[in-house]
């Protein structure tokens, strides 16, 4: 079987007949040079499925689902609350966080956030490509930007606060519940004192110091996710 994996947002089931969109059709036929009767895989939150190519036209690839390859994933919800950063580093951060298992992205506009607008459509493309490449089934959700107060008021999570001022460097897994685990990573200029106080007042928050050095935002995200994954798995 081909190792080509594509995200398909519509419902998937045995014997389904459908077409890929123009972009995916072009990718399969012109870039990957896949031929009629060859197979590839399609996935979404319902699982992963084998698809056989029935017809390649000028604009579309028609396929038929032949069997299910993997069931829906059972996974621990791992969220990332973060400050948007400059574009090139931003794409890299979102890509690597997707590869490492983040299930939801929550952009937060902190006091010292520099980039205050995000392009959700562009970020969706980044997470889909990262999910395709990393063999994930679930594609992470991307929430709208919000301020810290709204985030803390609305969320019901086990909060992991990456705090440079903390003396703790380990996650206490015994304090984690069945709620989603959410990592909070600050902006390039760090959290303000009032923000630090707000986060530390959140019920059940754990503050951890992920490194003695001051890390770039994208490095801090990768480090924090790796530490949490190691702790909970």
N, C-alpha and C positions, 0 to 999 in steps of 0.2 A: 504493500500500500504506500501511496505517496505520503510524505511528511508535511504536505501543505495543509495548514489549518486556517480556516476563515471564520470570523464571527458572523452569525446570521441572526438578526434581531427577531424574526418572525418565528412562529411555532414550528417545531420539527417533529416528524413522526415517520414511522415505517411507510414506505411507498409514496411519500409526498413527492409531487412533481412541482417544480418551481424554477424560476430564473434567478441568477445572481444579478446584482445591479451592474451598471455600466463599468464602474471602477473595478469591481472584483472580477468581472468578466474579462476586462482588458488585462488585468494582472495574471489571470490563469492562462489565457490564450496567447497573449503577446509576450509577457515577461517570463512566465514559467513554461511556456510552450506545451501545455498539457493537451492531450488529444481526446477525441471521442472514445468512450468506453473505459477510459482511465478513471481512477477514483482519487478522492481527496476527502478531507473531513470538515464538517461544519459543527459549530458549537454555540451554545448560549447557556443560560442558567439551568435549563432542563437537562443538560448533558452534552455528550459529543456523539456525532453520528457519521457514518460512512455515506458518501454521496458518489454516485456514478454519473459521468457526463454522458448525456444523451445526444446533445446537439450543440454545435458551436456556430453561431451566426455572426454577422458583422458587428452587432452591438451587444448580444447577450449570450450567456452560457446557460443551457437548460440542463437540469440535473434531476436525478431520482434518488431518494434516500433508500438505502438497501439494508442497513442494520444499525443498531445502537452500539457504540463502542464503550461509552462510559456513562454511568448514572450521574444524577445531580450530586454535587459535592456537599458533604457535611463539613463545615469549617467553623472555626472560631472567628467571630466578627472582630476585625482589627481596623480601627479608624485612625485617620491622621488629620489633626487640626493644625493648620500651618499658615504661615504668612506668604502670600504671593511674592515671587522674586523675579528678577530679570529673565527675559524670554529663554535664552539658550540654556541657562542653568535650570530654569523652571521645567522645561521639557525633560531634561535629564533626570531631575528629581522625581517627577511624576512617573516617568518610565521605570526607574529603579524601584520606587515604592510599590508599583504594580507588580513587578517581578518578585518582590519580597513578600507579597501577600496582603497588602492593604485592600480592604473591601469597600471603604468609603473615604472620600476626600472632602474635608470641610475647610474651605478658605476663610481665614479670619483676618479682618483688618485691625491690626494692633496700632497703638499710638505711634510706633516708629516704622510702620510698614511704608515702604517706598512705592511699590507697584500696587495700585489700588483698584485696578480693573483686570479681569481675566477673560480670556476667550474660551468659553466652555466648549464650543464646537471643536476648536483645535485640540483642546485637552482630551476630549472624548476620542479623537483619532489616535492620540498618543497612547491612551490606556488600552484601546482595542488592539493596536499593533503590538503592545507589550504583552497583552494576554495571549495573543496568537503565538508570539515567539516563545513565551515561557511555559507553554503547555497548560495554562490555566483554563478553567471552564467559565468561572464567574468573571464578568467584567465589572470593575469597581464603579460605584456611583460617584458623581461629582455634584456637590451641593452648591447653591448660590453663596456668594460672599456674605458674611455677616460680621457684626462686631462681637467682641469678647463677651460682653454682658448677655447678649441674646443667646449666644452659644451656651454659656454656663447655665442660663435660666431654663433652656429647652432640653438640654441633653440629659440622658440618664445612663451613665456609663461608669466603668472603672477608669478613672483618669490617671494617666502617667504624665507627670510634668517634668520636662527636661530643664532643670534649673542649675545654672552654673554655680549658684551660691550654696547648693545642697552639699552636705557631707556624706550623703548616702549614695552608693553606687550599685545597689542591687534592688531588684524588684521582689517584693514579698508576695509570692504567688498564692499564699494562703489567704491573702486579703482580696484576691480576684474572685469575682462571682460569675454567674452565667450571663451577666450583662456584656455588651460590647466593651472591649478594651480600646481606649482612645488615647493616643499619644499627642501631646501638645508641644510643638516646636516653635520657637519665637522668631521674630524678624531679624534682619541683619544687624540692627542696632540693639538687640536683646529686648527683653521685656522691661517696661517701666516699673517703678516700685509699686504703683497702685495696681497694675496688672498682676504683678507677682502676688500681692496681697489677695486680690480677687480669686486667683486660681488656688492659692493655698487654703482659702476658706471653703472651697468646694468639698462636700462631704465625701470622705474616703479617698481623697487624692493622695497619690504617692509621688513625692519629688525625688528625682534621681539625677546624679551628675554623670553624664555619659563619657566625659573626657576631661582631663586636666587642662587641655588646650582649648582655646576659643576656636570653634569650628565654623566653617561656612554653613549656611542654612541647608544646602543640599547634602553636605557631608554629615551634618547633625541628624538629618532625617534618616539617612541610610544606617548610621551607627545606632540610632535609637530603635529602629525597627529590628535590626539584627539582634540587639540586646534583648528586646521583648520576646522575639521569636525563640531565642535560645532559652529564655526563662520559662515560657509557657508550654513549650513542646517537649 
